[in-house]
Amino acid sequence: MSRPHGGASPPRDRVDVLHVASGTTGGWRGYDLLLAESLERLGLSVHRVGISRPSGGWIKRQSYLGMDLYDALAMVVAARRGLRRVQPRAIFYSTSHGTIFQPRRREPEAVWLDGPIAIMRPGRKAAPLRWIERLRSRRLTLVLPISVQHPARLAEPLRPRRTIPLPIPVEPSDGPAPPLGGVLPPYGVVYAAAAPRKKGLDLAVAAWDASSATGSLVVTGAEPDDARRFLAGAGVRPSNRVVFAGRVPAPEHRALIREAAVYVSASRREEYGTTQLEALSDGVPVAAVPSAGAPEPVAVIRRLPGDLVATEVSVAALTRVIDSALEMTEAERESYRHAARAVMAGYGREAFERRLANEVVPVLLPS
């Protein structure tokens, strides 16, 4: 078959932005769609590409290092696929993996990230990848940390030319909570996901049972059998006040948290903390430990009344802040709700699009 233009490549469409999306998690797929829609609402043309096989198969199941390498290389392939089709004025990458193996490009480049590998992957095994990330990221025009509270900390290992915070939008929610068998207010919620040790499920359950709480602690995110097996291995025997709800659909989970007396954040390590921020956006008291990493909600909670950040990552310290949250008077809870919603207004959709329009786009796409 003959090729057009005497064998030359077909002309590429001109667009404002090539968005190299990660698509590696359900959360990032939603964030990537939000970014593209918001840029288009600003009148920009966007071409989005992503990893063809985000699951990664056998390679990603071997280790965090294998997962990082797979994602980084797959995003190089995705970017090249996009550049064969379009000629962009600027390039957006989602997550720091998107940039570390990319060749130097003529277009201005920005990366939107929840945390660099330098923070998310401590230890000797990841040292070579952290070195490559630090070396390759210096060329970036912009680093866009999703953190409002400490963007410089997330961006510092990358040494970009410029840093602008671009937090993922979190809006207040409303509506009644779905019925959950055997659970009556006041109850607490802890999200264990697929990483119960990292999320501190053992700490949360032990602290709840040691607290003055009379209601249930609802454990979500982790399959009940997996959660029970983990707790048994950690030497924790949950009381009958601990309810294992498993994976709850997102809208129902948000409603469940919104009606809770307290959200328990026991993560030993937290790269960001979206679920906790959703609780704060709805004015729910969050009793937290000072997680390692770059936990956004811990920094927010420190700005609120009630002193609900534990002094250390331990059962005893977490028990004290759970009790403090449960002992709040209605007037104190109302003061907390008002303060939390005022801080969280900076994380709303309107603030997100304002940052894009007034700070990000003028740097990447100067007129």
N, C-alpha and C positions, 0 to 999 in steps of 0.2 A: 504494500500500500504506500502511495507517495505521501510525503509530508508537505504541508503548506509552506509557502514562502521559500521554495527551493531547498527544503530540508532544514530550514531554520526552525527554532522553537516558536510556537504560536505566541502572539503578543499577550502580555499579561494585563489583567485589569488593574487599574489604579484604584487603590483604596486608602483611606486614612490610617486604619489600624489593622495589623495582622495580630490576632489574639491566639497565642499558643497556650491552650487550656490544658490543665493537668487531667481532670476527669478521673483521678485515682480513687476518690471517695464520693459517697453520695453528697456530703457537704460541699466539697469542692465543685462538683457538677452544678449544684445550685448556685454557688457563688460566681462561677464562670458565666453562667447564663445571665445572672444579674448584672455583671460588669458589661457584657456585650449589649444588653438592653439599655443600660444607662448611657453608654457611649452613643448609641443610636438615637436616644432621645435628645442628645445634645446636637444632633444633626450630622454626626460622623458616620462614615461608612466603615463597616467592620467585617473582616473575613476571619472566621474562627476555625481552628484545626485542633485536634487533640490526639491522644494516644489511641492507636487502633485497637490494641488489646490491653486495656487498663488492668485486667486481672493479673497478667504476667505469668500465669501458670507456675511451673516448677521453680523457676528462678526466684520469683518473689517469695515463695514459701520457705526458702532456705534460711534467710537471715535478713535483718534490717539492712545490712550492707548490700546484699543482693537486690533487695527491693529498691534501694536508693540508686544503684547503678542502672537497673532496668529502667526506672522512671526517667533518669537523666538522659540516657541514650535514646529512649523512645521519643522524648520530646525534641531531640535533635532531628529525628526522622520526620516528626510532625511539622516542625518548622520548615524543613526543606520542601516538604510536600506543599505547604502553603505558599512558599516563595516561588514555586514553579507555576503557580496559578495567578498570583497577584503581585503587584508592585506597591508595597505599603510606604506611607510616610513615617510610620513608627511601629514598633513591635512591643506588645505586652506579653510577658510570660507569667503564668500562675505557678507559684511555689518556687523556692530557690533551686530545686532540681532542674527547672526549666532552663537555667542559664549556664550551668557549670561546664558543659561540654560543647556549647554552641560556639562556632567560629565567630571571629570579630565581624560585625556587620556595619554597613554604612549608615543604616537608619538609627535614629535614637531608640534606645532600648530601656524598658522599665520592667521590674519584677515585682509582683504582688505576692506577699508571703506571710505565713503565720509564724515562721521562725526559720532561721538559717540552719543548715546542717551543723554549723559550729556550736549551736546551742542544743539542738534536738538530738545530736548523736555524740555524746561525750565518750571517752574511752579510747584505747590504743587502736582498736580495729578500724575505727572510722577516721583516724588521723590523716591518712593520705587523701581521703575525700574532702575533709575540712580544708586541707592545704590547697587542693585544686579549686575549691569554692572561693577561698579568699583571693587566690591569684586571678581567677577568671572574672570575678565580679567587679574588679576595679574599673572596668571599662563602662559600666552601666551608667546611663544618664540619670536614672531614678531608681531608688528602692522605696517601695510602698508597703511598709509594715502594717498589718491589720491592727496594731496596738495604738491606742491613744495615750495610754499611761506611760509607756516607756519605749517609744519608737526607736530612739537612738540606740538602746541596748540591743534591739533586734538587728538594726542595720550596721552597727559598728564593725562586726567581723567581716562584712562585705566591703567596707571602705568605698562606698559609692560617691559619685560626685555630689549627689543631693538626696535628701530623705524627706518624704512627705507622708504623714500617717493617712491610711485609707482603711478605716475599720469596716468590717462586714456589718451591714445594717442589722440591727436588732430593734424590733418594734414591740410596744406593749400589745398584749392580747386580751381578749374578753370572751365571755360565754361560760356556761356551767361546766364543771368537771364531770367526766364520764363516771358512771358507777363502777366501783371496783370491789369485788366480793370480799366481805370481811373487813373492809377498811372504812373507818369513820373518822371525821375530824376530831381533834387535831392530829394530823399525821405528818411524818417527815418523808422526804424522798432522797435517795442517793442513786446516781447513775453510774453503773459499773462497766458498761460497754463490753467489749470483748477482751478487756485487759484488767481483770479485777484486782490484781496486785498493784499495778500502776495507779489505778483509781482508788486504792486504799479501801477496798470493800471490807476487809477484816477490821481496819481501824474504825470505820463508820458503824459497823454492826456492834462491835464491842463497846464503843462509846455510847451508842444509843441505849443498849441494854444496861449500861452503867449510869445513865442519866436519870433525871426525874420524869422522863417522858412516860405518859400513860397510854398514848396512842401507838399506832403501828409505824414502822419504818418500811417504806415501799422501795424495794430494790428493782431497778429497771435496767434494761440494756443487755444484761447477761442472761443466758438461758438458765432457768432455775437449777437444773442438775449440775451445770458447770459452776454456778455460784456456790451451791452447797458443797461440791467437791473441793473447791478452792478453800472455803472456810474451814472444812475439816482438816485439810492439809496444813492450814495456818494455825490450827489449834483453837479455833473459835467455834463455840456451840451457840448458834442463835436461839433466842427465846421464841415463844410463839407470837411475840409482837413484831417479828420480822416477816414481811410478806414478799415473796419472790414473784414479781409480775412478768418477768421476761421482757421480750422486745415489745414495746408499745408503739403503735403508729404515731408519727410526729405530732399531728394536731391533738390527739388525745393525751400524749405525753406532756405537751405544753400546758394543756388544761389541768392535768394532774398536778403539775408543779405550781401553777398559778393559785390553786386552792390549798396548797400545803402550808402548815404552820412554820416549817423551816426546810430549807434545802441544805443537805449535808455535803460539803465538798471536802473529801478526805484524800485527794490525789497526792501520792508521793511525788509525782512529777506531772506537770501540766504545761503543754506548749501554748495553750491559749485559754479555753474555757467558755465555749459558746453557750452551753446549757446553763451554766451559772449566770452568765450575762442575761439570758432570757428570764431567769428567775428575778434578777435585780430589776430588769425592765418592768416587770409586773409588781415590783415592790415587795417581793418575798424575802424575808431575812435569810441570809446565807451564812451558815456557820462553817468556817473554813480553817484548814491548816495552811501554814506557809509553804506551799508546794515548791519543789525545785522546778527549774525551767524559767519560763517567762509568763506566769499566770496573770492574765489581764484582770480577772475578777477580784483577786486578792488585793491588787492595787486600788480597785474601785471601793471595795469594802472598807479599806483603811480610811477612806474619806467620809465614811458614813457614821452616824451615831450608833452606839451599842457595843463597840469594841468586840466584834465577832470574828476576829482572826486570832487563832490559837497562838500561844507563845512558841510552840514547837510541833513537830509532826509526831504526836503520840496520842494514845487512847485517853489518858488523863486530861491532857490539854484540850483535846477536841470535846470531851465530855463537858468541860466547863463552859465552852462557848455554845454548845447545844442547849445547856441549861439556861444560859443568858438569853438566848433567842426565845425559848419557850416561856420564860418568865417576864417577857416584855408586857407592859400594860397596853391597853388599846391606844392610849395617847402616844406611848412610845413607838408602837407599831406604825401609827399614822405618820409620826415624824420621820421614821425610817423610810416609809413608802414615798413620802414627798421628796426626801433628800435623794433617794435612789433614782427616782424617775427624773429628777433634775439633772443628775450626772449622766444618766443613760440617754438623755435627749441628744447628746453629742454623738451617739451611735445610730441614730435613726436614718431612714432612707433619704430624707430631705438633706441632712447633713452630709451624707455620702455623695449625693449628686452635686451638692454645692462645692465640696472639695475637688471632685473631678473637674467641674467647670472652671473654677476660679484658681486652682493651684496646679493640678496635674496636667490638664490639656495644654495650657499656655506654655509649659516647659517642654513637653514632647512635640507639640505641633504649633510652633510659633507662627503667627500669621505674617 
